[in-house]
Amino acid sequence: MTPVDILILSNGPGEVTTWVRPVVKALREQLGNNREEVRVSVVLSPCPNASGKEAAIALSYPEVDRVQAAEHFWQFLLWGKTFENWDWRDRGVIVFLGGDQFFPVVISKKLGYRTVVYAEWEARWHNLIDRFAVMNPELTAKVSPKYIHKFTVVGDLMLEAQKQLKTPNSQLSTPNSALSTPNSALSTPNSALSTPNSALSTPNSALSTPNSVLSTHNSALSTPNSALSTQHGLNAPLPLTALIGILPGSKAAKLTQGVPLFLAIAEYIHSKAPQTKFVIPVAPTLDLPTLASFADSQKNPFVETFNFSGASLVVPEQSHQKPILKTGKGLNVELHQENPAYDLLSDCSICLTTVGANTAELGALGVPMVVLLPTQQLDAMRSWDGLPGLLANLPGLGSTFAKIINWLFLRRKGLLAWPNIWAKAEIVPELIGKLHPEEVGEMILDFLTHPEKLADIRNKLKSVRGESGAADKIAQIVSEELRTWSN
């Protein structure tokens, strides 16, 4: 085989972990591991959501040979030279997995390579790109017949999580597993939480305003003295055994409110059901001291906003033990740094998460979730993509822009979690507003006490997640483009 280069163009943390990882794995499976024949390079472009650790993460993938960080991108785009002055083979393919679709157009002219663009929602530059791997057939509807031969529907790359599971997920096949509750026989299919037409999914509900969903009277959130706290006696603990995942995000804009809120919810649930356990799959772009700092009232004022007791990082001396966040009320939350943490997530009865790629991965795994976006302070949320993200992070004026952008967002909010976007209906709850730990905790306890509701969500997730295989199809397209050199 004539030596070839495959150049992956990507940008943010979500793309690097959920797109690049499965694609480079699939490329090696199809093209082999002989680096003298096939070399895989990753070049990152700037992203407002980047943590600065994306290059190290990409370089950690065994399938990747070399990586250039985002700070050196513009000189590469303009002059075609990398910071380390990489050599390039005569033949190659550029695979676009995040950034601006114009980047592969420019770079391909400099390197003389073929181009493959993965497109979720929009495909551009039809006349200048060689092949498009698109998420769904809708993207081909407006394509000129002149270019339709370039388009292949490959599916959603975010669904590759289910393919990477190492062990069978018993929760997916046994809806009532890992839950021990005397009320398991109860069946409430018409619950407001388990149907897409619930109060949580209506555009005019309290969810669409900066005020919390807590005013909706059909939800478990509206009953702080609900049957959950009385069925075994007012102060009797609930006999629930469950593993609950906590995914507060990876960026400061989300962690500032997310860490204290999510941990305060965990404390509340644990106070009612002491046998519940909690884990945080730590994002690969986040180190433990930084994560812990968001639970420290001296460093994060939102700890007091949510009446959270605070937490400190405890790193055990024994290597076989997991580090923990120990809260002021004595709750130990295990921190897991394996990546990806799909096997761990698959063991969870339910997860608390924020918007982002996490929802796609949980949906692909069939794990029930509640998606939280607290707005206790409108200018705290600044992790939007594109121009809104740039405006919200401007020095001086950023706070004002953030308030305006978030206010507009809350007024026009559509579906945010990926499984809901796939289904075009709210199959997992999205709670947006001035969220309070006790009321969200009651919702989680209601789910755990009624496992048929969790089973309903699992079934719906399985029905909308589609089939994995997008990475393999993209690798096949790349293989076809490499073969064009011999024609």
DRENGUZA-541300 format. One record per residue (C-alpha): residue in one letter; x negated, z negated, y negated. Coordinates in steps of 0.02 Angstrom, whole numbers, padded with zeros to 5 digits, always signed. Layout:
N
aXZY;...
END
This chain:
487
m+00000+00000+00000;t-00064+00044-00174;p-00092-00118-00272;v+00053-00156-00391;d+00098-00284-00522;i+00267-00366-00541;l+00291-00441-00714;i+00432-00569-00734;l+00495-00592-00912;s+00589-00755-00940;n+00610-00891-01069;g+00704-01058-01057;p+00704-01201-00932;g+00867-01149-00851;e+00807-00971-00822;v+00640-01026-00752;t+00717-01147-00628;t+00877-01058-00576;w+00829-00874-00596;v+00641-00854-00581;r+00618-00970-00432;p+00737-00882-00311;v+00685-00708-00368;v+00498-00732-00343;k+00535-00811-00174;a+00639-00661-00124;l+00506-00541-00188;r+00373-00621-00078;e+00489-00620+00072;q+00518-00433+00052;l+00349-00375-00013;g+00232-00496+00074;n+00103-00624+00020;n-00049-00510+00009;r-00102-00537-00172;e-00220-00388-00162;e-00067-00278-00139;v+00068-00367-00241;r+00029-00480-00388;v+00168-00578-00474;s+00145-00627-00657;v+00264-00724-00770;v+00265-00705-00959;l+00377-00822-01058;s+00458-00785-01225;p+00509-00917-01354;c+00673-01009-01325;p+00756-01141-01438;n+00796-01245-01284;a+00620-01241-01213;s+00533-01404-01170;g+00356-01335-01171;k+00336-01364-00984;e+00411-01201-00925;a+00240-01120-00898;a+00181-01264-00788;i+00341-01255-00686;a+00325-01068-00659;l+00143-01087-00610;s+00193-01218-00482;y+00289-01088-00383;p+00175-01032-00241;e+00238-00853-00254;v+00173-00835-00433;d-00008-00786-00469;r-00022-00811-00656;v+00083-00869-00804;q+00073-00849-00992;a+00160-00979-01101;a+00284-00935-01237;e+00168-00974-01383;h+00066-00818-01343;f+00214-00701-01320;w+00218-00611-01486;q+00040-00546-01476;f+00080-00481-01302;l+00239-00396-01363;l+00153-00317-01513;w-00015-00269-01440;g+00009-00273-01252;k-00132-00399-01227;t-00110-00571-01153;f-00200-00725-01219;e-00318-00722-01069;n-00335-00533-01077;w-00259-00503-00906;d-00295-00341-00817;w-00148-00234-00763;r-00135-00118-00615;d-00083+00062-00636;r+00086+00037-00552;g+00212-00100-00577;v+00388-00159-00615;i+00449-00272-00755;v+00590-00388-00703;f+00691-00461-00846;l+00756-00637-00810;g+00793-00708-00982;g+00756-00677-01165;d+00799-00520-01263;q+00835-00363-01163;f+00734-00263-01288;f+00574-00350-01231;p+00557-00252-01067;v+00589-00091-01163;v+00439-00123-01277;i+00324-00193-01143;s+00362-00054-01019;k+00304+00075-01146;k+00138-00015-01164;l+00108-00042-00978;g+00194+00113-00911;y+00297+00011-00787;r+00472+00031-00718;t+00604-00092-00781;v+00737-00196-00693;v+00855-00302-00800;y+00963-00442-00731;a+01119-00451-00841;e+01251-00587-00838;w+01373-00537-00974;e+01300-00387-01064;a+01185-00243-01021;r+01098-00151-01162;w+00980-00005-01186;h+01056+00095-01045;n+00951+00248-01087;l+00786+00152-01093;i+00800+00036-00943;d+00775+00104-00766;r+00887-00014-00667;f+01016-00149-00703;a+01059-00289-00581;v+01224-00356-00648;m+01319-00514-00609;n+01493-00438-00589;p+01580-00269-00585;e+01657-00295-00757;l+01490-00255-00837;t+01499-00078-00771;a+01673-00042-00842;k+01609+00022-01010;v+01455+00109-00946;s+01443+00295-00975;p+01452+00398-00814;k+01283+00464-00867;y+01202+00295-00832;i+01314+00217-00700;h+01189+00260-00563;k+01070+00132-00639;f+01190-00013-00609;t+01200-00121-00453;v+01313-00273-00438;v+01207-00411-00361;g+01311-00568-00398;d+01266-00729-00488;l+01087-00790-00474;m+01146-00968-00505;l+01230-00966-00336;e+01061-00961-00248;a+01065-01151-00239;q+01176-01148-00084;k+01050-01033+00004;q+00907-01155-00027;l+00986-01304+00060;k+00872-01369+00195;t+01002-01471+00288;p+01187-01445+00320;n+01299-01523+00189;s+01416-01636+00284;q+01518-01665+00127;l+01566-01483+00121;s+01635-01484+00296;t+01704-01660+00302;p+01794-01696+00138;n+01820-01880+00174;s+01641-01919+00226;a+01537-02049+00134;l+01696-02126+00066;s+01764-02287+00136;t+01932-02328+00061;p+02097-02395+00129;n+02192-02271+00022;s+02121-02114+00102;a+02290-02067+00172;l+02364-02054-00001;s+02399-01877-00058;t+02431-01833-00239;p+02406-01644-00251;n+02498-01638-00417;s+02380-01756-00504;a+02332-01705-00679;l+02152-01711-00624;s+02167-01592-00477;t+02263-01445-00550;p+02203-01313-00672;n+02361-01337-00775;s+02326-01519-00811;a+02318-01592-00984;l+02131-01578-00972;s+02137-01389-00968;t+02258-01349-01108;p+02181-01279-01268;n+02292-01386-01377;s+02256-01549-01289;a+02158-01692-01361;l+02005-01619-01276;s+01992-01484-01408;t+01968-01603-01552;p+01824-01718-01598;n+01932-01864-01545;s+01920-01912-01364;v+02028-01856-01221;l+02074-02038-01204;s+02242-02008-01286;t+02308-01901-01145;h+02439-02004-01056;n+02439-01908-00892;s+02257-01942-00853;a+02174-02084-00763;l+02082-02110-00926;s+02237-02181-01008;t+02257-02329-00891;p+02116-02454-00918;n+02218-02579-00818;s+02263-02452-00686;a+02300-02484-00504;l+02114-02464-00471;s+02085-02637-00541;t+02240-02718-00466;q+02264-02649-00291;h+02140-02774-00218;g+02173-02910-00346;l+02124-02911-00530;n+01945-02961-00502;a+01919-02907-00322;p+01785-02773-00297;l+01837-02606-00225;p+01773-02569-00049;l+01700-02400-00098;t+01538-02330-00028;a+01480-02179-00124;l+01324-02095-00192;i+01349-02036-00371;g+01231-01914-00454;i+01189-01926-00639;l+01130-01768-00728;p+01119-01801-00915;g+01019-01644-00953;s+00838-01609-00996;k+00837-01586-01185;a+00832-01723-01317;a+00992-01658-01397;k+01088-01698-01238;l+00988-01847-01177;t+01010-01945-01339;q+01194-01973-01305;g+01198-01927-01121;v+01077-02057-01050;p+01160-02212-01127;l+01336-02147-01095;f+01305-02096-00914;l+01214-02258-00872;a+01350-02362-00957;i+01479-02271-00849;a+01373-02309-00696;e+01368-02494-00743;y+01556-02498-00761;i+01586-02413-00594;h+01461-02527-00509;s+01548-02681-00581;k+01710-02625-00499;a+01634-02554-00340;p+01466-02641-00305;q+01428-02536-00151;t+01414-02376-00252;k+01238-02308-00276;f+01172-02197-00415;v+01032-02069-00423;i+00959-01960-00560;p+00878-01796-00504;v+00752-01788-00647;a+00736-01616-00726;p+00564-01539-00693;t+00536-01521-00880;l+00559-01708-00907;d+00435-01848-00873;l+00494-02023-00827;p+00435-02117-00983;t+00525-01991-01094;l+00684-02009-00992;a+00673-02198-01001;s+00649-02194-01190;f+00827-02130-01211;a+00889-02290-01126;d+00789-02401-01246;s+00887-02471-01394;q+00726-02482-01495;k+00701-02293-01480;n+00879-02228-01465;p+01019-02296-01577;f+01152-02222-01464;v+01116-02358-01337;e+01214-02476-01449;t+01344-02344-01491;f+01401-02344-01310;n+01384-02533-01291;f+01255-02500-01157;s+01144-02643-01099;g+00988-02534-01101;a+00870-02493-00958;s+00685-02498-00921;l+00576-02393-00807;v+00510-02478-00651;v+00376-02386-00552;p+00346-02467-00382;e+00171-02495-00316;q+00216-02421-00146;s+00214-02232-00149;h+00358-02218-00026;q+00476-02306-00146;k+00567-02216-00286;p+00546-02263-00468;i+00705-02334-00545;l+00791-02364-00709;k+00842-02547-00706;t+00984-02582-00827;g+01014-02743-00922;k+01156-02785-00803;g+01045-02768-00650;l+01096-02595-00590;n+00955-02496-00509;v+00967-02307-00530;e+00844-02211-00420;l+00743-02072-00500;h+00707-01921-00390;q+00577-01794-00444;e+00586-01672-00300;n+00632-01500-00362;p+00752-01425-00324;a+00852-01578-00275;y+00987-01483-00182;d+00986-01590-00026;l+01003-01748-00131;l+01144-01675-00235;s+01235-01618-00079;d+01241-01798-00020;c+01331-01853-00178;s+01517-01890-00173;i+01532-01840-00356;c+01415-01807-00503;l+01419-01843-00688;t+01341-01698-00781;t+01334-01611-00947;v+01358-01426-00983;g+01223-01305-00926;a+01143-01235-00770;n+01175-01400-00680;t+01359-01357-00667;a+01319-01191-00583;e+01204-01272-00457;l+01330-01409-00416;g+01467-01279-00402;a+01361-01173-00285;l+01331-01327-00177;g+01516-01371-00178;v+01486-01543-00257;p+01629-01615-00362;m+01583-01657-00540;v+01648-01720-00705;v+01572-01628-00854;l+01544-01736-01007;l+01503-01683-01185;p+01508-01836-01299;t+01531-01808-01485;q+01510-01983-01554;q+01401-01901-01686;l+01436-01718-01721;d+01261-01679-01783;a+01178-01748-01625;m+01218-01595-01521;r+01090-01462-01568;s+01049-01373-01405;w+01148-01214-01432;d+01072-01047-01388;g+01031-00908-01509;l+01064-00916-01697;p+01173-01074-01688;g+01030-01167-01605;l+00905-01106-01735;l+01018-01157-01880;a+01058-01327-01804;n+00872-01366-01790;l+00818-01313-01964;p+00722-01449-02057;g+00830-01535-02186;l+00985-01426-02167;g+00995-01436-01978;s+01110-01587-01976;t+01236-01503-02089;f+01234-01343-01988;a+01250-01443-01826;k+01406-01531-01890;i+01486-01367-01942;i+01440-01277-01781;n+01502-01419-01670;w+01664-01437-01771;l+01698-01252-01750;f+01653-01262-01566;l+01773-01405-01535;r+01914-01309-01618;r+01885-01152-01516;k+01820-01227-01354;g+01845-01123-01200;l+01789-01163-01024;l+01611-01231-01020;a+01567-01276-00840;w+01510-01128-00736;p+01633-01158-00593;n+01775-01158-00720;i+01709-00998-00798;w+01703-00919-00625;a+01880-00975-00587;k+01947-00943-00763;a+02031-01112-00746;e+01979-01293-00756;i+01946-01343-00577;v+01821-01479-00627;p+01865-01593-00774;e+01780-01557-00940;l+01787-01708-01054;i+01737-01679-01234;g+01755-01800-01377;k+01720-01982-01417;l+01700-02034-01237;h+01698-02216-01184;p+01613-02279-01026;e+01757-02384-00963;e+01886-02246-00971;v+01774-02113-00892;g+01727-02242-00762;e+01910-02266-00718;m+01925-02079-00689;i+01777-02081-00568;l+01848-02233-00477;d+02014-02143-00461;f+01927-01995-00381;l+01832-02108-00260;t+01989-02203-00215;h+02081-02041-00181;p+01961-01932-00081;e+02094-01798-00061;k+02066-01758-00245;l+01880-01734-00213;a+01921-01627-00061;d+02034-01520-00170;i+01893-01492-00294;r+01770-01450-00154;n+01888-01323-00081;k+01913-01242-00251;l+01726-01238-00283;k+01697-01154-00115;s+01832-01026-00153;v+01759-00972-00321;r+01572-00987-00297;g+01554-00821-00207;e+01413-00777-00091;s+01229-00804-00122;g+01109-00660-00107;a+01080-00601-00286;a+00894-00637-00275;d+00875-00534-00116;k+00969-00389-00196;i+00859-00395-00351;a+00705-00395-00240;q+00774-00243-00150;i+00798-00152-00315;v+00619-00192-00363;s+00561-00124-00195;e+00657+00037-00227;e+00577+00054-00399;l+00404+00028-00325;r+00438+00168-00202;t+00474+00288-00345;w+00286+00291-00378;s+00259+00382-00214;n+00395+00510-00247;
END
